[in-house]
Structure formats: C-alpha cells, structure tokens
Amino acid sequence: EVCNGHGVKAPGSDFVTVDLTELNLPPIETVVDQHGALGMIMQIKVEAKEIQLKGLEGVQAYGMEAVSPTQLRTSVSLGSEEAPVTTMAVKLAITAEAKDTTSSGAAASLEEEVSFMVAVNKPSSSMQIKVPIGLEKMNNRHTLAQWLVDTLNCGRSLLEEAPTLEELNISFESLSKPLSYTANTEGELEQDISDFFNAMVKIFNALFEEHLPGAIARMATSEQGLGIANALLKKQASPAECISATDAQEKIKGQYPEIYSDWPKMLDGQMKQYVDKMVHGLLNTNETKAPEGWLEMPPINGGSFTNIHVKALKATGTHQITEMK
C-alpha cells in the first residue's frame, strides 16, 4: 500500500481491479453559471475510470438456486473472521474547462484524477437474474484455450439475449472507515482543489455517515438502480462470438504451459493429482489443498477484471458428504 501526501493509503496490488474504461460509461457533465452572468462559464465532466476491491476472500456464505430454467437467485455475504472488512476505491477523472462567453476559445482548463475510498463491515447482497441461455448453443463446446483467452465472449456466446437483473439487495453492518479522498494529480491548483474535496468529504462523513447503509440499500433496490445495472448488462453481456479454437491456441503459445490448453493432459496430470490429494485429505485430515501446479498458473485477465489468479484453493467439511456421484 502506498501513502500519499494527504495521509490516505492508496489501493495496492492486493486489490482486485475492475477497469471501467472498457464499459464506456457515459460521463457526468454539468455547467456552472449557464447564463454566463459573469462572462464566464465552467464546464465540468466526471468519468469513472476504475474500481478496486479488497476483502473478497472473506466470503462467509454463498448461495445459488434456480428459480426457473432461465432464472437464478444468488446471495453472498462477506466479512469472515480472517477478512471482516471489505474496501472499495473508485478512481475518477475530472475535467474542468472555463470558457469566455464573449469568444469561442477556452480561457483555462484543468484535468484532475482523484480516488475515493470507503471500507465496510460484513457486506452482503442478493440478486435474482434472468439468464436466457440457448440450449442448442450449449452443444457448441469450447476448448480450455478458448476459455482462457476469451472468457467473457465464450460465456456470452451461450446466451440468447443479455441477462436481466430483476431483484437486487445490498446491505452492510457498518462503516469500518469513513469515506476518504486521495488526489492523484500534483500541482498548486490541484492542491487547492484537494483541500476543497477533503473539506467536503469531512462534511459528508459528519452529516451522512450513519445514514449511508440505508441509503445504499434503497438505491440498490430502486428502479433507477436496477435500470443502471441492466443498461450495463445489455451493453456488456449481450450475445457475442467466442474466439475460434485455432486462434485461441495461437494466442496462448508462450503465455501458458501446454498442459493448460490440453484437456487430456490436464485430466491425467493436475486433475488426477488433485483427486488423489482430495481422497487423501478426506480419509486423513478432512481437508485438502490444491496442487502446486494450479497455484502457479499465470494471472488471467477477463474483460474488465484484471490480475485474477488462484492464491489458495481448499475444500473442508468433507465428512458431511452423504452421497457422491
């Protein structure tokens, strides 16, 4: 973690990053003094660049059930004893341009990159989503190389249309750390803007901190919240073509060991080792861990998500198995 001049820790490498630039989200734009009463107008544009998350390994409970052949209900609760806090950081790009209403040129402009961070205790969410999968498309099997190289599009190739979020509930127990602000751009003017944002953040925390859990929960369940989510799903999860098996095989050369693109080798080597260890763990310690080969696989980038890799894989509670097929 890196500490900046404001004493706020910036997100580090242990955060999972979601690149929002690939989503092409529309910016928030506003104009100050639209009538130009002072002979000047200020145009301000705010764009979301990325979200970083920490604490996703603290999954306390997870559930998924089929409500119908095309509807899934999922729920997840974070905040285990090992990782009770979930932290979210949002990076924004702010562009401000002052224009003289008596001429067509810009008098001055400013580009500022800022980050806001908040940490919450024991967040949980549940959702119901409609996923119209084409049964005929399920027969079009993809190779492991295709899934590694083009994960999202291969998944989207199974859809008849974009998924639709029907219900969404988000809640958390309390704030672990209130909203904080980090300026990523240096300069005298940027420092003045930074001081202004820090003052606004302090006022926000003083007035709204205790009301924030309820406000977030209401926003998630509102029609506006669902509308924003479904607009993103339609844009990012509509049916798409998966990369061809030949092109996928060419792309992974030199990036992944050949074993990860060849199912027979995978099943005969790593999978057999994993099953052997699972059986050994079941009989002796009621716990099993992933073989080293799985942990050494290089990170995978899937669409907006980057640096996804297996850090640990463990199965416990195997004494509770009553039937196995």
The 8 nearest C-alpha neighbors of each residue, nearest first, counted from 0:
[[1, 11, 10, 9, 8, 2, 12, 13],
 [0, 2, 9, 8, 3, 11, 10, 7],
 [1, 3, 8, 7, 9, 6, 0, 4],
 [4, 2, 5, 6, 7, 8, 1, 9],
 [3, 5, 6, 2, 7, 182, 181, 8],
 [4, 6, 7, 3, 181, 2, 182, 180],
 [5, 7, 4, 3, 2, 8, 181, 9],
 [8, 6, 5, 2, 3, 9, 181, 179],
 [7, 9, 2, 1, 0, 6, 3, 10],
 [8, 10, 1, 2, 0, 7, 11, 3],
 [11, 9, 0, 14, 8, 88, 12, 1],
 [10, 12, 0, 13, 14, 9, 1, 8],
 [11, 13, 14, 10, 0, 15, 16, 306],
 [14, 12, 11, 15, 53, 10, 0, 52],
 [15, 13, 53, 52, 12, 51, 11, 16],
 [14, 16, 52, 51, 53, 13, 17, 305],
 [15, 17, 51, 305, 50, 304, 14, 18],
 [16, 18, 304, 303, 50, 49, 19, 51],
 [19, 17, 49, 303, 20, 16, 21, 304],
 [20, 18, 49, 48, 22, 21, 17, 47],
 [19, 21, 48, 22, 23, 18, 49, 24],
 [22, 20, 19, 23, 18, 303, 302, 24],
 [21, 23, 19, 20, 24, 235, 231, 303],
 [24, 22, 21, 20, 25, 19, 26, 234],
 [25, 23, 22, 26, 20, 19, 47, 46],
 [24, 26, 23, 27, 46, 47, 28, 22],
 [27, 25, 46, 45, 28, 24, 44, 47],
 [26, 28, 45, 44, 46, 25, 29, 43],
 [29, 27, 44, 43, 26, 45, 30, 42],
 [28, 30, 43, 42, 44, 31, 27, 41],
 [29, 31, 42, 41, 33, 43, 32, 40],
 [30, 32, 41, 33, 40, 42, 29, 43],
 [33, 31, 35, 40, 34, 30, 36, 41],
 [32, 34, 35, 31, 30, 40, 36, 41],
 [35, 33, 36, 32, 40, 37, 38, 31],
 [34, 36, 38, 39, 37, 32, 33, 40],
 [37, 35, 38, 34, 32, 39, 33, 40],
 [38, 36, 39, 35, 40, 32, 34, 100],
 [37, 39, 35, 100, 36, 99, 101, 40],
 [40, 38, 99, 35, 37, 100, 98, 97],
 [39, 41, 98, 32, 35, 97, 31, 33],
 [42, 40, 97, 31, 30, 96, 43, 98],
 [41, 43, 30, 96, 95, 29, 97, 31],
 [42, 44, 95, 29, 28, 94, 30, 41],
 [43, 45, 28, 94, 27, 93, 26, 95],
 [46, 44, 93, 27, 26, 92, 28, 94],
 [47, 45, 26, 92, 91, 48, 93, 27],
 [46, 48, 91, 49, 90, 92, 19, 45],
 [49, 47, 19, 20, 90, 91, 46, 18],
 [50, 48, 18, 19, 90, 17, 89, 47],
 [49, 51, 89, 17, 88, 16, 90, 52],
 [50, 52, 16, 88, 15, 14, 87, 17],
 [53, 51, 87, 15, 14, 86, 16, 88],
 [54, 52, 14, 86, 85, 55, 15, 87],
 [53, 55, 85, 56, 57, 82, 84, 86],
 [54, 56, 57, 53, 58, 85, 77, 52],
 [55, 57, 54, 58, 82, 77, 53, 79],
 [58, 56, 82, 79, 78, 77, 55, 54],
 [59, 57, 77, 56, 60, 76, 79, 55],
 [58, 60, 77, 79, 76, 57, 78, 61],
 [61, 59, 76, 75, 58, 62, 77, 74],
 [62, 60, 75, 74, 76, 59, 63, 58],
 [61, 63, 74, 73, 75, 64, 60, 72],
 [64, 62, 73, 72, 74, 71, 65, 61],
 [63, 65, 72, 71, 66, 73, 62, 70],
 [64, 66, 71, 67, 70, 72, 68, 63],
 [65, 67, 70, 71, 64, 72, 68, 69],
 [66, 68, 70, 69, 65, 71, 129, 64],
 [69, 67, 70, 65, 66, 71, 131, 130],
 [68, 70, 130, 131, 67, 129, 71, 132],
 [71, 69, 129, 67, 66, 128, 130, 65],
 [70, 72, 65, 128, 66, 127, 64, 129],
 [71, 73, 127, 64, 63, 126, 65, 128],
 [74, 72, 63, 62, 126, 125, 71, 127],
 [73, 75, 125, 62, 61, 124, 126, 63],
 [74, 76, 61, 124, 60, 123, 125, 62],
 [77, 75, 123, 60, 59, 58, 122, 61],
 [78, 76, 58, 59, 121, 57, 122, 123],
 [83, 77, 79, 121, 57, 82, 84, 59],
 [78, 80, 57, 83, 82, 59, 81, 77],
 [79, 81, 83, 82, 78, 57, 59, 84],
 [80, 82, 79, 83, 57, 78, 56, 84],
 [83, 81, 57, 79, 80, 78, 84, 54],
 [78, 84, 82, 79, 80, 120, 121, 81],
 [85, 83, 120, 82, 119, 78, 54, 121],
 [84, 86, 54, 119, 118, 53, 120, 87],
 [87, 85, 118, 53, 52, 117, 119, 54],
 [88, 86, 52, 117, 51, 116, 118, 53],
 [87, 89, 116, 51, 115, 50, 114, 117],
 [90, 88, 50, 115, 114, 49, 116, 91],
 [89, 91, 114, 49, 48, 113, 47, 50],
 [92, 90, 47, 113, 48, 46, 112, 114],
 [91, 93, 112, 46, 45, 111, 47, 113],
 [94, 92, 45, 111, 110, 44, 112, 91],
 [93, 95, 110, 44, 109, 43, 111, 45],
 [96, 94, 43, 109, 108, 42, 110, 44],
 [95, 97, 108, 42, 41, 107, 109, 98],
 [98, 96, 41, 107, 106, 40, 105, 108],
 [97, 99, 105, 106, 40, 39, 100, 41],
 [98, 100, 39, 101, 102, 38, 106, 105],
 [101, 99, 38, 102, 39, 98, 35, 40],
 [100, 102, 99, 38, 103, 39, 98, 104],
 [103, 101, 100, 99, 104, 98, 105, 106],
 [102, 104, 105, 99, 101, 100, 98, 106],
 [103, 105, 102, 106, 98, 99, 100, 101],
 [106, 104, 98, 107, 97, 99, 96, 103],
 [105, 107, 98, 97, 99, 104, 108, 96],
 [108, 106, 97, 105, 96, 109, 98, 95],
 [109, 107, 96, 95, 97, 110, 106, 105],
 [108, 110, 95, 94, 96, 111, 107, 93],
 [111, 109, 94, 93, 95, 112, 108, 92],
 [110, 112, 93, 184, 92, 94, 113, 109],
 [113, 111, 92, 183, 91, 184, 93, 182],
 [114, 112, 182, 91, 183, 181, 90, 111],
 [115, 113, 90, 181, 89, 180, 91, 182],
 [114, 116, 180, 89, 88, 179, 181, 90],
 [115, 117, 88, 179, 178, 87, 89, 180],
 [116, 118, 178, 87, 177, 86, 176, 179],
 [119, 117, 86, 176, 175, 85, 174, 87],
 [120, 118, 174, 175, 85, 84, 173, 86],
 [119, 121, 84, 173, 172, 175, 122, 174],
 [122, 120, 78, 77, 171, 172, 83, 84],
 [123, 121, 171, 77, 170, 120, 76, 172],
 [124, 122, 76, 170, 75, 169, 171, 77],
 [123, 125, 169, 168, 75, 74, 170, 76],
 [126, 124, 74, 168, 73, 167, 75, 169],
 [127, 125, 167, 166, 73, 72, 168, 128],
 [126, 128, 72, 166, 165, 71, 164, 73],
 [127, 129, 164, 71, 165, 163, 70, 130],
 [128, 130, 70, 163, 162, 69, 131, 71],
 [129, 131, 162, 69, 70, 132, 128, 163],
 [132, 130, 69, 159, 158, 160, 129, 133],
 [131, 133, 158, 159, 157, 130, 134, 69],
 [134, 132, 136, 159, 135, 158, 157, 131],
 [135, 133, 137, 136, 132, 138, 157, 158],
 [134, 136, 137, 133, 138, 139, 157, 132],
 [137, 135, 133, 138, 134, 157, 139, 156],
 [136, 138, 134, 135, 139, 157, 133, 140],
 [137, 139, 136, 140, 135, 134, 141, 157],
 [140, 138, 136, 137, 141, 135, 157, 156],
 [139, 141, 138, 142, 137, 136, 153, 143],
 [142, 140, 145, 139, 143, 146, 244, 153],
 [141, 143, 145, 144, 244, 146, 140, 260],
 [142, 144, 146, 260, 145, 147, 141, 262],
 [143, 145, 260, 147, 142, 146, 247, 248],
 [146, 144, 247, 142, 148, 143, 147, 149],
 [147, 145, 150, 143, 149, 144, 148, 153],
 [146, 148, 144, 145, 150, 149, 143, 299],
 [147, 149, 145, 146, 150, 247, 144, 251],
 [150, 148, 146, 152, 145, 151, 147, 153],
 [151, 149, 146, 153, 147, 152, 301, 148],
 [150, 152, 154, 153, 149, 155, 301, 302],
 [151, 153, 155, 241, 154, 239, 149, 150],
 [152, 154, 241, 156, 150, 155, 151, 149],
 [153, 155, 151, 152, 156, 157, 150, 158],
 [156, 154, 152, 238, 157, 239, 158, 153],
 [155, 157, 239, 153, 238, 240, 154, 158],
 [156, 158, 155, 136, 132, 154, 133, 137],
 [159, 157, 132, 238, 160, 155, 156, 133],
 [158, 160, 133, 132, 131, 238, 157, 161],
 [161, 159, 158, 237, 238, 131, 162, 132],
 [160, 162, 237, 233, 236, 232, 238, 163],
 [163, 161, 130, 129, 232, 160, 131, 128],
 [162, 164, 129, 128, 229, 165, 161, 130],
 [163, 165, 128, 166, 229, 127, 129, 162],
 [164, 166, 128, 127, 163, 167, 129, 126],
 [165, 167, 127, 126, 164, 168, 220, 128],
 [168, 166, 126, 220, 125, 219, 169, 127],
 [167, 169, 125, 124, 220, 219, 126, 216],
 [170, 168, 124, 216, 123, 219, 167, 125],
 [169, 171, 123, 216, 122, 124, 212, 168],
 [172, 170, 122, 121, 173, 123, 120, 212],
 [171, 173, 120, 121, 122, 170, 174, 119],
 [174, 172, 120, 171, 119, 175, 212, 121],
 [173, 175, 119, 176, 120, 118, 177, 172],
 [174, 176, 119, 118, 120, 173, 177, 84],
 [177, 175, 118, 174, 117, 178, 119, 179],
 [178, 176, 117, 174, 179, 204, 175, 118],
 [177, 179, 117, 116, 204, 176, 115, 200],
 [180, 178, 116, 115, 177, 117, 200, 181],
 [179, 181, 115, 114, 197, 116, 182, 178],
 [180, 182, 114, 113, 115, 183, 7, 5],
 [183, 181, 113, 184, 193, 114, 112, 180],
 [182, 184, 112, 113, 181, 185, 114, 111],
 [185, 183, 182, 112, 111, 189, 186, 113],
 [186, 184, 189, 183, 190, 187, 182, 188],
 [185, 187, 189, 188, 190, 184, 191, 192],
 [188, 186, 190, 189, 191, 185, 192, 193],
 [189, 187, 191, 190, 186, 192, 185, 193],
 [188, 190, 186, 192, 187, 191, 193, 185],
 [191, 189, 193, 187, 188, 192, 186, 194],
 [192, 190, 194, 188, 193, 189, 195, 187],
 [193, 191, 195, 189, 190, 194, 196, 188],
 [192, 194, 190, 196, 191, 195, 189, 197],
 [193, 195, 197, 191, 192, 196, 190, 198],
 [194, 196, 192, 198, 193, 197, 199, 191],
 [197, 195, 199, 193, 198, 194, 200, 192],
 [196, 198, 200, 194, 199, 195, 193, 201],
 [199, 197, 195, 201, 196, 200, 194, 202],
 [198, 200, 196, 202, 197, 201, 203, 195],
 [199, 201, 203, 197, 202, 198, 196, 204],
 [200, 202, 204, 198, 203, 199, 205, 197],
 [203, 201, 199, 205, 200, 204, 206, 198],
 [202, 204, 200, 206, 201, 205, 207, 199],
 [205, 203, 208, 201, 202, 207, 206, 200],
 [204, 206, 202, 203, 207, 201, 208, 200],
 [207, 205, 203, 204, 202, 208, 209, 210],
 [206, 208, 210, 204, 209, 203, 211, 205],
 [209, 207, 204, 211, 210, 206, 205, 177],
 [208, 210, 207, 211, 212, 206, 173, 204],
 [211, 209, 207, 208, 213, 212, 214, 206],
 [210, 212, 214, 208, 213, 209, 207, 215],
 [213, 211, 215, 214, 210, 216, 171, 170],
 [212, 214, 216, 211, 215, 210, 217, 170],
 [213, 215, 211, 217, 216, 212, 218, 210],
 [216, 214, 218, 212, 217, 213, 211, 219],
 [217, 215, 213, 169, 219, 214, 218, 170],
 [218, 216, 214, 220, 215, 219, 221, 213],
 [217, 219, 215, 221, 216, 220, 224, 214],
 [220, 218, 224, 216, 217, 221, 168, 167],
 [219, 221, 217, 167, 218, 168, 224, 216],
 [222, 220, 224, 218, 223, 219, 217, 225],
 [223, 221, 225, 224, 226, 220, 219, 218],
 [222, 224, 226, 221, 225, 227, 218, 219],
 [223, 225, 219, 221, 227, 226, 222, 218],
 [226, 224, 228, 222, 227, 223, 229, 221],
 [225, 227, 223, 229, 224, 228, 222, 230],
 [226, 228, 230, 224, 225, 229, 223, 231],
 [229, 227, 225, 231, 226, 230, 232, 224],
 [230, 228, 232, 226, 231, 227, 163, 164],
 [231, 229, 227, 233, 232, 228, 226, 234],
 [230, 232, 234, 228, 229, 233, 235, 227],
 [233, 231, 229, 236, 235, 234, 230, 228],
 [234, 232, 230, 161, 231, 237, 236, 235],
 [235, 233, 231, 232, 236, 230, 237, 22],
 [234, 236, 232, 233, 231, 237, 22, 161],
 [237, 235, 232, 161, 233, 234, 155, 238],
 [236, 238, 161, 233, 160, 235, 234, 239],
 [239, 237, 155, 156, 158, 160, 159, 161],
 [240, 238, 156, 155, 152, 237, 241, 153],
 [241, 239, 156, 152, 242, 153, 238, 155],
 [242, 240, 153, 152, 156, 243, 239, 149],
 [241, 243, 149, 145, 247, 240, 244, 246],
 [244, 242, 246, 245, 247, 241, 145, 248],
 [243, 245, 247, 246, 145, 248, 142, 242],
 [246, 244, 248, 243, 247, 249, 242, 145],
 [245, 247, 249, 243, 248, 244, 250, 242],
 [248, 246, 244, 250, 145, 249, 245, 144],
 [247, 249, 245, 246, 250, 251, 144, 244],
 [250, 248, 246, 247, 252, 251, 245, 244],
 [251, 249, 247, 248, 252, 246, 148, 254],
 [250, 252, 254, 248, 255, 249, 253, 247],
 [253, 251, 254, 250, 249, 255, 248, 257],
 [252, 254, 255, 251, 256, 250, 257, 249],
 [255, 253, 251, 252, 256, 250, 297, 257],
 [256, 254, 251, 253, 257, 252, 259, 297],
 [255, 257, 258, 259, 254, 253, 260, 252],
 [256, 258, 259, 260, 255, 261, 252, 251],
 [257, 259, 261, 256, 260, 264, 265, 262],
 [260, 258, 257, 261, 256, 265, 255, 143],
 [261, 259, 144, 143, 258, 257, 262, 142],
 [260, 262, 258, 264, 259, 263, 265, 257],
 [261, 263, 265, 264, 266, 260, 143, 259],
 [264, 262, 266, 265, 261, 267, 268, 258],
 [263, 265, 267, 262, 266, 261, 258, 268],
 [266, 264, 262, 268, 263, 269, 267, 258],
 [267, 265, 270, 263, 264, 268, 262, 271],
 [266, 268, 264, 271, 265, 263, 270, 269],
 [267, 269, 265, 271, 266, 270, 264, 272],
 [268, 270, 272, 265, 271, 273, 266, 267],
 [271, 269, 266, 273, 272, 268, 265, 274],
 [272, 270, 274, 273, 268, 269, 267, 275],
 [271, 273, 275, 269, 270, 274, 276, 268],
 [272, 274, 270, 276, 271, 275, 290, 277],
 [275, 273, 277, 271, 276, 272, 278, 270],
 [276, 274, 272, 278, 273, 277, 271, 279],
 [275, 277, 279, 273, 274, 278, 280, 272],
 [276, 278, 274, 280, 287, 279, 275, 281],
 [279, 277, 281, 275, 280, 276, 274, 282],
 [280, 278, 276, 282, 277, 281, 283, 275],
 [279, 281, 287, 286, 277, 284, 283, 285],
 [282, 280, 285, 278, 279, 283, 277, 317],
 [283, 281, 279, 280, 278, 284, 285, 277],
 [282, 284, 280, 281, 279, 285, 286, 278],
 [283, 285, 280, 286, 281, 282, 287, 279],
 [286, 284, 281, 280, 317, 283, 315, 316],
 [287, 285, 315, 280, 284, 314, 281, 288],
 [286, 288, 280, 277, 314, 313, 276, 315],
 [289, 287, 313, 312, 290, 314, 286, 276],
 [288, 290, 312, 273, 313, 291, 293, 287],
 [291, 289, 292, 293, 273, 288, 272, 294],
 [290, 292, 294, 293, 295, 289, 269, 296],
 [291, 293, 295, 294, 290, 296, 269, 289],
 [294, 292, 295, 291, 296, 290, 289, 309],
 [293, 295, 291, 292, 309, 296, 310, 311],
 [294, 296, 292, 293, 291, 297, 309, 308],
 [295, 297, 293, 294, 298, 292, 308, 255],
 [298, 296, 295, 299, 308, 255, 254, 294],
 [299, 297, 308, 307, 306, 296, 300, 309],
 [300, 298, 307, 306, 308, 301, 297, 305],
 [299, 301, 305, 306, 304, 307, 302, 298],
 [302, 300, 304, 150, 303, 305, 299, 151],
 [301, 303, 304, 300, 151, 305, 21, 150],
 [302, 304, 18, 17, 301, 21, 305, 19],
 [305, 303, 17, 301, 302, 300, 16, 18],
 [304, 306, 300, 307, 16, 301, 303, 17],
 [305, 307, 298, 300, 299, 308, 304, 15],
 [308, 306, 299, 298, 305, 300, 309, 304],
 [307, 309, 298, 299, 310, 306, 297, 296],
 [308, 310, 294, 311, 312, 307, 293, 296],
 [311, 309, 294, 308, 312, 295, 293, 307],
 [310, 312, 309, 313, 294, 289, 288, 308],
 [313, 311, 289, 288, 314, 310, 309, 294],
 [312, 314, 288, 287, 289, 311, 315, 286],
 [315, 313, 287, 286, 288, 312, 316, 317],
 [316, 314, 286, 317, 285, 313, 287, 318],
 [317, 315, 318, 319, 285, 314, 286, 320],
 [316, 318, 319, 315, 320, 285, 281, 286],
 [319, 317, 316, 320, 285, 281, 321, 315],
 [318, 320, 317, 316, 321, 322, 315, 285],
 [321, 319, 318, 317, 322, 323, 316, 281],
 [322, 320, 319, 323, 318, 317, 324, 316],
 [321, 323, 320, 324, 319, 318, 317, 316],
 [324, 322, 321, 320, 317, 319, 318, 278],
 [323, 322, 321, 320, 274, 278, 317, 319]]
